[in-house]
């Protein structure tokens, strides 16, 4: 066990034990379906703090529970269905329901996330709600997980600092109680989880996420068309906003300029292709939306500290047998 990396108050498992705990507390029903193990039938939740592996491509998966994913350190990506990876940074929270396939990927070596998986019964509701998400609107604490489906397959929140610290504090507390005595502290963990979701709901209602809901539509458009030529003028016109105002709002919501956001998507896609295919670097540059290979090389090195050729060589040395194929995380 070790102290949490933020408050230095809570005892949490070492990062290198996350795979062992995954096998203990999760059950892979199939390559793309994950469930909580029978050992959690009375606890109804599984909290974990971990660093997604950088040399493994986890399959897209769905599950028969809900998830709250909190980005704590570093940078990563959230991939959902066949859409392009969406960058996530510290302070951002992803709410995941039990339908769409998704996965979390690491972008920087220091990327660490909190993940709380839970059944509706952990909050005092019936687990039958997992069958029909349309019923979630009638239950205040589960309403955000219905919004997840309505707003482009995911919700990304950037809570104000105080709200985020409260969520983080309670999440680390849940982890400590789970590994100290999960049966004894089941009700206490449920109470903290309720408070976490209440804060998330308040953030949604306050307008921190919804007041600029058009950005969600823009992100979805970019995720589908990032391989094409996209300009600020074009995107601003689609939202009927001036380029200046759109840029201000986009930067406030994502923490990035439009060009940086698009390039991050393109580079992440290029990284995947370098690892999982034998396509030439020129072809990969073209496939990911770069018209000029020199520009592609420059942007790639700026984002990864390696040239595309160096990056492929390093990854091949780490896992030579996995070059050109998807890697399954069991």
N, C-alpha and C positions, 0 to 999 in steps of 0.2 A: 504494500500500500504506500501511497505518497500523499503529500498535501496538494490540494487543487492549485493550478497555476495562476489563479486570479486573486483570490482572497487570502490564500494560505491558511485556511481555517478547516477545510473539510478533508477527511481521509477518503481517497478514491483509489481504484486499482491502477497499477502501472499500465502504461499504454500498450506494452508488448503482450499483455494478457487478454486483449480485446477479442482476438480470434478464438481463444479457448472458451471465453465466456459466451461468444456467439454460438458456438457449437453446443454449449450447455443449456442456454436459455432460448435459443431459436431453433425452429425446425424447418428445413427446406423441403416443402412439399413436392416441388419440381424445380427445374432450372430457373423458372421465373416466378415462383410463388413461395412466400415465406410466412410462417405462423409462429406464434409464441409456443414454447414447449409446454408439455403437460405439467412440468414442475412449477409453472407459474399460474396454474388454474385458480389458486386462491389469492395470488398477489395482483394479477391482471395488468401488470406493467413491467417494462424492462428499461431502465435508464443506463446509458453508457456514455463515457467521454473517451474519444479515440481520435487517432489520426488515420484517415483513409490511406491505404497503401499506394505508393506511387508507381509501382511496377506491376500492378494487377488491374486489368479491366474487368470490373464486376459486371455481370449480366444485368440488363434492365429487369426489374422485378416489381411485383405488386405484393400486397400482404393483406391478411384479414384482421388488421388493426389500424389505428391511427398513429401518426407520428408528429412530433414537434422537433424540428432540427434547428439548432442554434449554432451559428458560426461564431467561434470564439477568437481564434487566432489565424493568421495567414490568409491565403486565398485559395478558393476552390471553384468547382462548377457543379451545378445541379442539372442533370440531364433527364428529360422526361419524354417517354415514348421515343419517337424518331426525330424529335426536334433538336436543334443545335444546343450545345451546352450553354447555360446561363451563368455568368460569373457571380459568385457570392463572396462577400467580405465580412469582416468582424462587425457585429451589431445587427446582422440580418437574420431573420427567422423565416423558415420555410414550414408551412403547414401542409401535411400530406394526408390525404384520405386513403381509402382502401381500394381504389379502382385503377388509376393510371400507373403504368410501369415507370420506374425512375431509378436513378442511382446518383451517388455523390462521388465526385472525382477530386483529387488533389491537384492544385496548381503550383503551390509553393511548399517547400519542405516543412515549414512550420504550421501547415494547415491543420487545425484541430477543431472538432465539432462536438456538441452535446446532442445526443439523440434520446428522446423519451418515447418509447413505443408503448401503447396502452389500448385496452379494450374499453368500450363505453361503460362497462360495469365498474371500471376503476373510478368512475365519476358518479356511480349510483344509477346509471341508466341500463336498459336492456341491451344485450349484445345483438339482439335481433335487428337493431338499427343499422347494423353493417349490411344487411340484405337490401334495404331500401334507403338510400341516402336522401331521398326527397323528404323523409320524415325528420331529418336533422334540423330543419328550419323551426320546428316546434320546440326545440330544446336549446335553451340559451347557450349553454357551455359548448354544445356541438355545432352551433350555427356557423362558426368560422370554417368548419370542415366542409360545409355545404357550399360556402362561398368559394372555396378552393376549386370546385368543379365549374362554377359559373364564370370565373374570371381567368380564362385562358389556361386552365389546368393547374395553376399554382398561384399562391399568394406569397409575395416577398415583402416583409415588413422591415422598416428601419426605425425601431423604437427610439424615443428620446433617451438620453443617457441614463436618467434615473430609472425609467421603466425597464431598460435592458439590464441594468445592474440588479434590480429586484428579481427579474426572471432568472438571471444567472445564479444569484445567491440561492434561490429556492431549488433550482435544478441540481446544483452541487449538493445541497442538503438531502435531496431525494436519493442521489447516488450513494451518499454516505450511509443513509438509513437502510437502503436496499442491501448493501454488502455487509452491514453490521448485523442486521436481523430483519430480513424482509417480511417475515410472517408477523413479528411483533409490531412492526411499524407500518403495516399495510394501510390502516386508516389514516395515519399521519401523512404518508406519501400521497394518498388520494386527496387529502385536504390541500397540500401544497400544489399538486397538479391542477386542482380547481382554480387556485389563485393565479397560477401561471396563465391559464387559458382566459381567465377574466381580464387580466392585464392586456393580453393579445386582443381580446374583443374590444376593450376600451380604445386601444390604439386604432383599430379599424373604424370605430364609430367617430373618433376624434378628427378623422380626416387626414391623418398622417399618411395613410395609404390611399384612401378613396378620393381625396380632393383632386388628385392628379391621375385619376383612373385611366385617362387616355394613354398614359405612358405604358400601361400594361398592354394595350392594343399595339402600340409602337414596338414594344419588345417582341411580341408575338410575330409581328410583320418582319422584323429584322431577323428573328430566328429562322424564319422560312426563306428569306431572300438574301441572307448575308453573302452568298456566293455571287450575287449580282452587284452591279454598280449602284451604290446607294449614296445620295447626297443629302446634306442638311436642308437644302432648298426643297427637295422632293418630300422629305419626311415632314418638314414644317408645313408644307402645303396640304398634306394629307390631314393634318390636325387643325387646319385653318388658323394657325398661329404665326406670329412673326418669328423669324429665325432666332432673334435675340431672346424673346420670351421662352420659346421652346427649349433653347439651349440651357437657359437658367433652370427651368423646371426639370429637364432631363438630368442635369447634373445634380440637382438637389435630391432626386429620387434614387438615382443609381450610383451617385458619387463619381461619375465618369463623364467625359465628353462623349458625344455620339461617335466620333472617329475611334477613340480609344475602345469603346464598348464593342464596336464592329470588329476592330482588329483583334481583340481578345477572343471573340468567337471564332474568327478565321484561324488564328494561331492554334487554338485548342483543337479545332477540326484537323488542322495540318499535323499536329502532334499525334493524334489518333491514327491518321493515315500513315505517318512515318513508322509507327510501331506495328500496325496491323496489316500493312500492305507492302508490296514491293514496287509500287509506282515510283517513277522518277521524281526528283525534286521539282523539276519544271512542271510536270503534270500535276503534282500536288498543289503547287502555287496556283495554277490555273483553276483546279477543282475547288479551291477554297476562296476564290474571288480576287486573287492578285493578278493584275495584268502584266506586271513587270517583275521578273524573278529577282532583280537586284533589290527592288523595294521589299519584296517578300523576305529575302535573306536579312535585310536590315531590321525589319519589324520583328522577325522571328528571334533574332539574337537579342534585341532590346527586351523582349518578353521572357526569354528563357536563359539568357547568358551564353547560349550555344548557337552555332550555325545549324541549319537543318541537317547537314551531313554529319556534324559532330553529335547532334542529339540522337540520330538514328544509330550511330556507331555505339554510343554509350548504352542505349537501351538494349541493343543487340548483345552487347557483352554481358549485361546483367541477366538477361533471359534469352539466350540464343535459340532455344527450342520453341520460343513463343513468338518469334518474329513472323508476321504475316498471318496471324490467327488470333481469334478472340480468346481471352484467358478467363476461365471460370473460377470464381471465388466460392469455395465450399466452406 
